Amino acid sequence: MLRECGQEPLQIFWFRASIRLFNSILDSNSETLRRVLKADLQSSAIFKQKMLRATQVPMQEFICDLRSRHLKVWRKADFSCPHAVNKKAVTYHKWCGSSESGPRGSPFSIPSYLYKDLNKHVLRNSSRFRLRAHHLRVESCKWHGGSSICGKCECGEVQDEKHVLFFCKCAEVCELRMRYRDLFKGMFKTLHAFAPSSSEFIPFLACHHSITDFEINAFLN
C-alpha cells in the first residue's frame, strides 16, 4: 500500500528524526544531554558503534543504509515469478510496481492513475486490482478454499490479473475489451493477421500467446 502511494515506511521518518535529535544532542553545550547516548535503533553495527562512541552519525549514509534494508523485499522479488510464487509482493512488484523515483528522495513514484480525474469508485477498484485486494480466484481460494482455475471460461488457467486482462474468453470481459479497445490494440496487434478483416478486433489472446512481466507492467502503468 505504501509503495502504491509512493510513500516510505513510517520507521524511516522516525529513524531520521531520531538521528537528527542524536546529532543535535552531541552539538549541544549541555553535558547532561550528551550523556543521552542509548537509543533503541535497529541499524547496522557501524551506526551503533558511532552512538556508543558518542560520534555523529552521517545522516545521508544512514538513510541510504536504511532504505537498502527496506528495499530488500523488492530485490528478492526481482528473481521470482508471480505464477510460481503466488505472493502479493512479487505480483505487485512484477506487474504493477513503478521503478521510477518519487518525490523527496522516495525510491518509488506515485502511479499515474492517482493523478487522473477519476471518481472514488474507479480509484478504489483500480487500487484493489493492483494490490490484489479483489475476489479473483487466485486470491479468494486462499481464504474460501476451492480451485484457483478460472470458472468463467474453458481455458483451464489460473484466474489471476494477467488472465483476466488478456486471456479470459468470458463474454463480459471480452465486451469490456471491445469497449476499451484502444487500450488493448498494442498488446493484441499480433492477432490482426488472424482476423477476418484487418479492421476487426479480436478481444482475447490465445493461451499459447506469451506476454512478459515487463509488458504487463507497462500496460498497467
Backbone as CSV, one residue per row, in Angstrom:
resi,resn,N_x,N_y,N_z,CA_x,CA_y,CA_z,C_x,C_y,C_z
1,MET,0.828,-1.197,0.000,0.000,0.000,0.000,0.871,1.259,0.000
2,LEU,1.919,1.266,0.838,2.801,2.437,0.888,3.489,2.672,-0.451
3,ARG,3.952,1.596,-1.075,4.629,1.759,-2.359,3.658,2.261,-3.423
4,GLU,2.417,1.811,-3.379,1.415,2.247,-4.343,1.177,3.757,-4.234
5,CYS,1.323,4.293,-3.040,1.138,5.729,-2.820,2.442,6.504,-2.900
6,GLY,3.542,5.818,-3.264,4.824,6.494,-3.391,5.407,6.938,-2.066
7,GLN,5.018,6.259,-0.980,5.476,6.642,0.351,6.456,5.617,0.912
8,GLU,7.246,6.064,1.868,8.160,5.187,2.571,7.584,4.832,3.934
9,PRO,8.050,3.740,4.547,7.531,3.353,5.860,7.756,4.441,6.904
10,LEU,6.861,4.500,7.879,6.958,5.496,8.939,8.272,5.370,9.705
11,GLN,8.813,4.135,9.785,10.049,3.927,10.535,11.204,4.759,9.979
12,ILE,11.229,4.944,8.655,12.322,5.719,8.061,12.283,7.156,8.555
13,PHE,11.093,7.743,8.633,10.965,9.111,9.122,11.278,9.172,10.621
14,TRP,10.879,8.123,11.349,11.155,8.098,12.786,12.656,8.000,13.037
15,PHE,13.320,7.105,12.318,14.769,6.974,12.481,15.492,8.256,12.079
16,ARG,15.045,8.879,10.997,15.680,10.117,10.543,15.562,11.203,11.607
17,ALA,14.374,11.319,12.215,14.183,12.306,13.275,15.039,11.963,14.489
18,SER,15.168,10.665,14.792,15.973,10.243,15.940,17.443,10.586,15.740
19,ILE,17.942,10.355,14.517,19.349,10.658,14.247,19.596,12.162,14.283
20,ARG,18.634,12.943,13.769,18.774,14.396,13.854,18.854,14.832,15.319
21,LEU,17.979,14.230,16.144,17.995,14.559,17.571,19.321,14.149,18.209
22,PHE,19.808,12.961,17.864,21.066,12.458,18.413,22.234,13.373,18.055
23,ASN,22.298,13.761,16.779,23.371,14.650,16.340,23.266,16.031,17.001
24,SER,22.016,16.487,17.194,21.831,17.790,17.842,22.275,17.747,19.296
25,ILE,22.025,16.610,19.965,22.454,16.472,21.355,23.970,16.546,21.458
26,LEU,24.658,15.901,20.507,26.122,15.924,20.532,26.668,17.322,20.285
27,ASP,25.909,18.146,19.541,26.354,19.506,19.252,26.004,20.495,20.366
28,SER,25.188,20.048,21.316,24.737,20.979,22.362,25.849,21.227,23.386
29,ASN,25.668,22.271,24.193,26.631,22.618,25.237,26.312,21.950,26.571
30,SER,25.229,21.173,26.596,24.800,20.558,27.854,25.466,19.201,28.045
31,GLU,26.192,19.043,29.148,26.819,17.761,29.461,25.769,16.690,29.741
32,THR,24.650,17.106,30.323,23.572,16.150,30.629,23.005,15.558,29.349
33,LEU,22.781,16.417,28.377,22.230,15.925,27.110,23.218,15.008,26.394
34,ARG,24.484,15.304,26.514,25.483,14.479,25.824,25.575,13.080,26.428
35,ARG,25.031,12.913,27.625,25.027,11.584,28.231,23.901,10.698,27.698
36,VAL,22.979,11.333,26.970,21.854,10.565,26.406,22.342,9.900,25.112
37,LEU,22.973,8.779,25.241,23.570,8.099,24.087,22.934,6.739,23.795
38,LYS,22.074,6.286,24.660,21.477,4.975,24.455,20.169,5.134,23.692
39,ALA,20.091,4.562,22.565,18.874,4.633,21.759,18.567,3.265,21.181
40,ASP,17.309,2.989,21.030,16.894,1.679,20.534,16.724,1.735,19.014
41,LEU,17.850,1.907,18.316,17.828,1.985,16.861,18.284,0.666,16.268
42,GLN,17.467,0.075,15.424,17.809,-1.174,14.751,18.504,-0.839,13.439
43,SER,19.819,-0.797,13.491,20.595,-0.468,12.296,21.849,-1.312,12.289
44,SER,22.761,-1.002,11.420,23.968,-1.800,11.308,24.933,-1.498,12.448
45,ALA,25.929,-2.371,12.628,26.891,-2.219,13.734,27.664,-0.914,13.633
46,ILE,27.875,-0.418,12.417,28.642,0.821,12.232,27.964,1.975,12.958
47,PHE,26.642,2.100,12.777,25.931,3.217,13.382,25.777,3.016,14.892
48,LYS,25.657,1.782,15.356,25.601,1.527,16.800,26.914,1.928,17.469
49,GLN,28.012,1.598,16.815,29.318,1.935,17.374,29.503,3.447,17.454
50,LYS,29.005,4.157,16.461,29.126,5.609,16.476,28.328,6.197,17.638
51,MET,27.178,5.617,17.926,26.374,6.103,19.038,27.076,5.820,20.361
52,LEU,27.650,4.611,20.499,28.332,4.266,21.742,29.580,5.113,21.947
53,ARG,30.219,5.506,20.840,31.408,6.350,20.953,31.045,7.831,21.011
54,ALA,29.752,8.093,20.964,29.262,9.483,21.012,29.811,10.308,19.865
55,THR,29.854,9.704,18.677,30.247,10.447,17.478,29.025,10.600,16.584
56,GLN,29.009,11.653,15.815,27.837,11.935,14.991,27.631,10.865,13.915
57,VAL,26.381,10.574,13.668,26.016,9.602,12.627,25.802,10.356,11.321
58,PRO,26.487,9.974,10.250,26.274,10.644,8.950,24.871,10.364,8.429
59,MET,24.051,11.403,8.373,22.642,11.243,8.043,22.419,10.575,6.694
60,GLN,23.128,11.042,5.657,22.895,10.520,4.318,23.239,9.036,4.228
61,GLU,24.363,8.637,4.826,24.744,7.223,4.802,23.741,6.377,5.568
62,PHE,23.268,6.907,6.682,22.305,6.173,7.494,21.005,5.931,6.736
63,ILE,20.489,6.970,6.082,19.233,6.842,5.344,19.398,5.881,4.164
64,CYS,20.532,5.961,3.471,20.786,5.041,2.352,20.824,3.590,2.828
65,ASP,21.474,3.360,3.979,21.539,2.015,4.541,20.156,1.524,4.937
66,LEU,19.363,2.413,5.540,18.015,2.054,5.973,17.121,1.737,4.781
67,ARG,17.225,2.549,3.727,16.430,2.305,2.521,16.836,0.995,1.856
68,SER,18.128,0.715,1.861,18.609,-0.526,1.260,18.006,-1.732,1.962
69,ARG,17.901,-1.661,3.292,17.302,-2.760,4.047,15.816,-2.888,3.744
70,HIS,15.161,-1.738,3.634,13.725,-1.754,3.339,13.445,-2.330,1.948
71,LEU,14.314,-2.036,0.983,14.099,-2.476,-0.399,14.522,-3.927,-0.637
72,LYS,15.005,-4.581,0.402,15.459,-5.959,0.261,14.344,-6.877,-0.230
73,VAL,13.124,-6.651,0.254,11.997,-7.499,-0.144,11.717,-7.379,-1.638
74,TRP,11.924,-6.170,-2.209,11.686,-5.984,-3.641,12.831,-6.540,-4.465
75,ARG,14.060,-6.493,-3.932,15.188,-7.084,-4.660,15.015,-8.602,-4.765
76,LYS,14.486,-9.214,-3.721,14.219,-10.656,-3.778,13.149,-10.959,-4.826
77,ALA,12.170,-10.072,-4.937,11.077,-10.291,-5.891,11.550,-10.226,-7.332
78,ASP,12.688,-9.572,-7.585,13.227,-9.487,-8.945,13.501,-10.859,-9.540
79,PHE,13.796,-11.828,-8.682,14.186,-13.159,-9.157,13.059,-14.179,-8.984
80,SER,11.845,-13.707,-8.762,10.708,-14.600,-8.565,9.689,-14.421,-9.683
81,CYS,8.918,-15.464,-9.918,7.868,-15.437,-10.939,6.507,-15.397,-10.241
82,PRO,5.624,-14.471,-10.614,4.315,-14.377,-9.974,3.517,-15.679,-10.015
83,HIS,3.619,-16.423,-11.125,2.872,-17.675,-11.231,3.465,-18.752,-10.333
84,ALA,4.772,-18.772,-10.208,5.430,-19.817,-9.431,5.332,-19.571,-7.926
85,VAL,5.429,-18.307,-7.521,5.466,-17.980,-6.097,4.084,-17.662,-5.549
86,ASN,3.276,-16.963,-6.321,1.916,-16.566,-5.923,1.914,-15.802,-4.600
87,LYS,2.735,-14.758,-4.527,2.750,-13.869,-3.377,2.382,-12.460,-3.826
88,LYS,1.665,-11.756,-2.974,1.218,-10.412,-3.336,2.383,-9.490,-3.652
89,ALA,3.432,-9.549,-2.839,4.570,-8.654,-3.034,5.232,-8.893,-4.383
90,VAL,5.403,-10.160,-4.758,6.033,-10.490,-6.035,5.154,-10.054,-7.203
91,THR,3.853,-10.356,-7.111,2.924,-9.979,-8.177,2.885,-8.470,-8.362
92,TYR,2.812,-7.738,-7.255,2.765,-6.282,-7.357,4.063,-5.739,-7.948
93,HIS,5.194,-6.235,-7.468,6.487,-5.739,-7.943,6.665,-5.982,-9.433
94,LYS,6.277,-7.167,-9.899,6.486,-7.529,-11.299,5.486,-6.869,-12.235
95,TRP,4.230,-6.803,-11.837,3.173,-6.383,-12.751,2.688,-4.949,-12.547
96,CYS,2.810,-4.429,-11.341,2.209,-3.119,-11.053,3.203,-2.074,-10.565
97,GLY,4.247,-2.502,-9.877,5.158,-1.549,-9.242,5.938,-0.700,-10.227
98,SER,6.022,0.580,-9.934,6.808,1.500,-10.759,8.247,1.515,-10.274
99,SER,9.174,1.592,-11.200,10.593,1.629,-10.850,11.142,3.054,-10.814
100,GLU,10.298,4.044,-11.110,10.742,5.428,-11.123,10.829,5.970,-9.698
101,SER,11.758,6.878,-9.494,11.923,7.500,-8.181,10.815,8.512,-7.936
102,GLY,10.446,8.641,-6.672,9.384,9.551,-6.298,9.912,10.846,-5.720
103,PRO,9.027,11.681,-5.178,9.443,12.971,-4.605,10.159,12.805,-3.275
104,ARG,10.933,13.797,-2.909,11.636,13.863,-1.625,12.539,12.654,-1.405
105,GLY,13.137,12.166,-2.488,14.080,11.072,-2.362,13.458,9.706,-2.213
106,SER,12.135,9.609,-2.287,11.470,8.312,-2.175,11.881,7.427,-3.348
107,PRO,12.148,6.128,-3.095,12.608,5.256,-4.184,11.519,4.897,-5.189
108,PHE,10.249,5.231,-4.895,9.162,4.873,-5.808,8.263,6.075,-6.054
109,SER,7.677,6.098,-7.244,6.795,7.201,-7.616,5.332,6.786,-7.471
110,ILE,4.459,7.774,-7.530,3.022,7.531,-7.427,2.494,7.127,-8.808
111,PRO,1.673,6.065,-8.900,1.133,5.633,-10.205,0.334,6.746,-10.877
112,SER,0.339,6.753,-12.186,-0.289,7.834,-12.942,-1.802,7.897,-12.732
113,TYR,-2.453,6.761,-12.471,-3.913,6.785,-12.355,-4.371,7.601,-11.141
114,LEU,-3.502,7.743,-10.128,-3.861,8.529,-8.946,-3.848,10.026,-9.226
115,TYR,-3.270,10.417,-10.351,-3.266,11.828,-10.735,-4.445,12.175,-11.642
116,LYS,-5.150,11.173,-12.111,-6.237,11.409,-13.065,-7.529,11.811,-12.341
117,ASP,-8.384,12.482,-13.069,-9.658,12.946,-12.510,-10.686,11.818,-12.599
118,LEU,-10.522,10.834,-11.730,-11.420,9.686,-11.704,-12.280,9.742,-10.444
119,ASN,-13.481,9.172,-10.521,-14.322,9.176,-9.324,-13.794,8.168,-8.305
120,LYS,-14.255,8.271,-7.083,-13.731,7.460,-5.994,-13.951,5.968,-6.230
121,HIS,-15.053,5.628,-6.885,-15.361,4.217,-7.146,-14.315,3.601,-8.069
122,VAL,-13.952,4.334,-9.125,-12.959,3.832,-10.080,-11.583,3.760,-9.420
123,LEU,-11.226,4.777,-8.659,-9.934,4.787,-7.975,-9.821,3.621,-6.996
124,ARG,-10.891,3.375,-6.251,-10.866,2.286,-5.273,-10.699,0.942,-5.955
125,ASN,-11.468,0.714,-7.024,-11.381,-0.573,-7.720,-10.040,-0.754,-8.424
126,SER,-9.478,0.332,-8.949,-8.157,0.247,-9.576,-7.107,-0.135,-8.543
127,SER,-7.179,0.490,-7.388,-6.222,0.177,-6.317,-6.397,-1.257,-5.833
128,ARG,-7.625,-1.694,-5.671,-7.883,-3.069,-5.211,-7.337,-4.084,-6.212
129,PHE,-7.498,-3.800,-7.493,-7.000,-4.721,-8.507,-5.483,-4.788,-8.474
130,ARG,-4.829,-3.639,-8.374,-3.373,-3.594,-8.394,-2.767,-4.184,-7.125
131,LEU,-3.459,-4.038,-6.000,-2.937,-4.521,-4.724,-3.414,-5.931,-4.384
132,ARG,-4.088,-6.567,-5.320,-4.640,-7.914,-5.139,-5.564,-7.978,-3.921
133,ALA,-6.426,-6.986,-3.805,-7.452,-6.972,-2.770,-8.809,-7.188,-3.439
134,HIS,-8.844,-8.141,-4.368,-10.024,-8.403,-5.184,-10.571,-9.799,-4.878
135,HIS,-11.543,-10.212,-5.679,-12.171,-11.519,-5.464,-11.840,-12.517,-6.576
136,LEU,-10.780,-12.263,-7.327,-10.364,-13.253,-8.319,-9.944,-14.526,-7.597
137,ARG,-10.087,-15.638,-8.261,-9.873,-16.925,-7.595,-8.448,-17.137,-7.103
138,VAL,-7.474,-16.500,-7.754,-6.086,-16.653,-7.312,-5.927,-16.176,-5.871
139,GLU,-6.784,-15.248,-5.449,-6.733,-14.726,-4.088,-7.816,-15.338,-3.204
140,SER,-9.037,-15.433,-3.719,-10.146,-15.908,-2.884,-10.001,-17.374,-2.476
141,CYS,-9.312,-18.185,-3.294,-9.158,-19.600,-2.949,-8.306,-19.783,-1.694
142,LYS,-7.492,-18.782,-1.367,-6.667,-18.877,-0.157,-7.521,-18.803,1.099
143,TRP,-8.637,-18.090,1.004,-9.480,-17.852,2.179,-10.716,-18.734,2.197
144,HIS,-11.275,-19.018,1.022,-12.507,-19.791,0.965,-12.301,-21.225,0.476
145,GLY,-11.056,-21.538,0.119,-10.789,-22.866,-0.419,-11.235,-22.971,-1.867
146,GLY,-11.177,-24.162,-2.402,-11.575,-24.369,-3.789,-10.424,-24.179,-4.754
147,SER,-10.762,-24.167,-6.023,-9.756,-24.092,-7.076,-9.472,-22.646,-7.446
148,SER,-8.240,-22.416,-7.950,-7.877,-21.089,-8.441,-8.071,-20.977,-9.948
149,ILE,-8.554,-22.058,-10.581,-8.775,-22.064,-12.027,-10.001,-21.214,-12.368
150,CYS,-9.899,-20.456,-13.454,-10.991,-19.578,-13.878,-12.259,-20.380,-14.172
151,GLY,-13.369,-19.933,-13.610,-14.646,-20.585,-13.838,-15.504,-19.867,-14.854
152,LYS,-14.964,-18.830,-15.480,-15.722,-18.043,-16.449,-15.452,-18.455,-17.892
153,CYS,-14.380,-19.218,-18.112,-14.062,-19.662,-19.461,-13.485,-21.073,-19.398
154,GLU,-13.165,-21.639,-20.558,-12.683,-23.018,-20.626,-11.175,-23.092,-20.829
155,CYS,-10.454,-22.037,-20.519,-9.009,-22.019,-20.753,-8.256,-22.948,-19.801
156,GLY,-8.810,-23.181,-18.622,-8.122,-24.011,-17.639,-6.925,-23.326,-17.012
157,GLU,-6.908,-21.989,-17.003,-5.804,-21.233,-16.434,-6.191,-20.642,-15.078
158,VAL,-5.172,-20.290,-14.307,-5.403,-19.635,-13.025,-6.063,-18.280,-13.279
159,GLN,-7.092,-17.984,-12.504,-7.811,-16.721,-12.665,-7.079,-15.630,-11.879
160,ASP,-6.040,-15.098,-12.492,-5.285,-14.005,-11.884,-5.424,-12.755,-12.739
161,GLU,-4.694,-11.713,-12.381,-4.804,-10.434,-13.082,-4.422,-10.570,-14.552
162,LYS,-3.381,-11.303,-14.826,-2.913,-11.489,-16.200,-3.967,-12.185,-17.043
163,HIS,-4.564,-13.233,-16.501,-5.581,-13.985,-17.241,-6.806,-13.123,-17.527
164,VAL,-7.275,-12.389,-16.516,-8.482,-11.583,-16.676,-8.250,-10.446,-17.667
165,LEU,-7.076,-9.858,-17.649,-6.808,-8.730,-18.534,-6.688,-9.130,-19.999
166,PHE,-6.065,-10.272,-20.267,-5.691,-10.570,-21.648,-6.222,-11.891,-22.214
167,PHE,-6.470,-12.891,-21.392,-6.738,-14.224,-21.922,-8.165,-14.738,-21.723
168,CYS,-8.851,-14.273,-20.704,-10.174,-14.814,-20.395,-11.148,-14.572,-21.546
169,LYS,-11.898,-15.620,-21.917,-12.845,-15.539,-23.037,-14.273,-15.298,-22.574
170,CYS,-14.448,-14.972,-21.308,-15.776,-14.658,-20.784,-16.386,-13.514,-21.593
171,ALA,-17.681,-13.643,-21.944,-18.338,-12.651,-22.799,-18.298,-11.251,-22.180
172,GLU,-18.480,-11.167,-20.856,-18.475,-9.854,-20.206,-17.102,-9.195,-20.292
173,VAL,-16.050,-9.994,-20.083,-14.698,-9.452,-20.144,-14.338,-9.045,-21.570
174,CYS,-14.725,-9.869,-22.535,-14.459,-9.539,-23.938,-15.182,-8.255,-24.350
175,GLU,-16.396,-8.062,-23.815,-17.152,-6.849,-24.102,-16.425,-5.615,-23.571
176,LEU,-15.816,-5.753,-22.394,-15.051,-4.638,-21.836,-13.829,-4.328,-22.691
177,ARG,-13.164,-5.378,-23.183,-12.001,-5.145,-24.043,-12.415,-4.481,-25.348
178,MET,-13.577,-4.868,-25.867,-14.075,-4.243,-27.088,-14.387,-2.771,-26.843
179,ARG,-14.947,-2.474,-25.673,-15.319,-1.100,-25.363,-14.078,-0.215,-25.227
180,TYR,-13.030,-0.794,-24.666,-11.791,-0.031,-24.466,-10.672,-0.582,-25.352
181,ARG,-11.000,-0.850,-26.586,-10.045,-1.486,-27.500,-8.787,-0.661,-27.715
182,ASP,-8.895,0.649,-27.593,-7.710,1.495,-27.788,-6.613,1.164,-26.785
183,LEU,-6.991,0.696,-25.602,-6.005,0.330,-24.596,-5.320,-0.990,-24.927
184,PHE,-6.034,-1.877,-25.622,-5.538,-3.233,-25.858,-4.953,-3.436,-27.253
185,LYS,-5.132,-2.504,-28.137,-4.687,-2.697,-29.519,-3.203,-3.018,-29.603
186,GLY,-2.406,-2.312,-28.826,-0.959,-2.543,-28.868,-0.582,-3.941,-28.424
187,MET,-1.268,-4.469,-27.411,-0.970,-5.804,-26.896,-1.473,-6.891,-27.840
188,PHE,-2.553,-6.601,-28.573,-3.202,-7.615,-29.405,-2.866,-7.481,-30.888
189,LYS,-1.897,-6.638,-31.227,-1.619,-6.363,-32.640,-1.136,-7.594,-33.392
190,THR,-0.489,-8.548,-32.681,-0.003,-9.751,-33.368,-1.146,-10.633,-33.849
191,LEU,-2.367,-10.404,-33.339,-3.517,-11.224,-33.732,-4.227,-10.690,-34.967
192,HIS,-3.852,-9.505,-35.418,-4.545,-8.908,-36.555,-4.413,-9.774,-37.810
193,ALA,-3.310,-10.489,-37.914,-3.109,-11.327,-39.104,-4.128,-12.463,-39.171
194,PHE,-4.722,-12.837,-38.026,-5.672,-13.939,-37.995,-7.122,-13.463,-38.044
195,ALA,-7.322,-12.150,-38.028,-8.675,-11.606,-38.057,-9.249,-11.701,-39.476
196,PRO,-10.567,-11.930,-39.599,-11.195,-11.995,-40.928,-10.959,-10.744,-41.754
197,SER,-10.923,-9.608,-41.094,-10.609,-8.354,-41.790,-9.606,-7.585,-40.952
198,SER,-8.828,-6.744,-41.590,-7.758,-6.033,-40.901,-8.284,-5.078,-39.841
199,SER,-9.541,-4.680,-39.956,-10.112,-3.727,-39.003,-10.778,-4.410,-37.814
200,GLU,-10.936,-5.731,-37.871,-11.633,-6.433,-36.785,-10.705,-6.632,-35.590
201,PHE,-11.264,-6.448,-34.418,-10.507,-6.559,-33.175,-10.849,-7.873,-32.486
202,ILE,-9.842,-8.712,-32.247,-10.045,-9.965,-31.516,-9.859,-9.671,-30.038
203,PRO,-10.897,-9.868,-29.215,-10.876,-9.364,-27.835,-10.222,-10.270,-26.802
204,PHE,-9.404,-11.227,-27.216,-8.692,-12.047,-26.234,-7.457,-12.659,-26.892
205,LEU,-6.496,-13.043,-26.064,-5.292,-13.695,-26.548,-5.418,-15.204,-26.395
206,ALA,-4.776,-15.935,-27.290,-4.765,-17.387,-27.190,-3.848,-17.824,-26.049
207,CYS,-4.106,-19.009,-25.508,-3.345,-19.496,-24.355,-1.855,-19.616,-24.655
208,HIS,-1.507,-19.898,-25.926,-0.096,-20.075,-26.276,0.623,-18.749,-26.475
209,HIS,-0.130,-17.635,-26.451,0.483,-16.330,-26.631,1.270,-15.967,-25.376
210,SER,2.475,-15.478,-25.557,3.343,-15.159,-24.435,3.388,-13.650,-24.190
211,ILE,3.186,-13.273,-22.930,3.297,-11.872,-22.517,4.282,-11.800,-21.363
212,THR,5.245,-10.924,-21.461,6.270,-10.815,-20.429,5.766,-9.977,-19.253
213,ASP,6.437,-10.122,-18.123,6.105,-9.319,-16.946,6.302,-7.828,-17.239
214,PHE,7.320,-7.522,-18.037,7.596,-6.132,-18.403,6.437,-5.546,-19.201
215,GLU,5.864,-6.313,-20.121,4.739,-5.817,-20.924,3.512,-5.575,-20.057
216,ILE,3.265,-6.470,-19.106,2.126,-6.281,-18.199,2.326,-5.039,-17.355
217,ASN,3.551,-4.843,-16.859,3.847,-3.682,-16.034,3.672,-2.394,-16.832
218,ALA,4.133,-2.395,-18.070,3.989,-1.214,-18.923,2.507,-0.922,-19.195
219,PHE,1.716,-1.979,-19.382,0.280,-1.809,-19.644,-0.441,-1.207,-18.429
220,LEU,-0.105,-1.691,-17.238,-0.792,-1.244,-16.031,-0.293,0.092,-15.511
221,ASN,0.830,0.559,-16.041,1.365,1.840,-15.585,1.325,2.905,-16.679
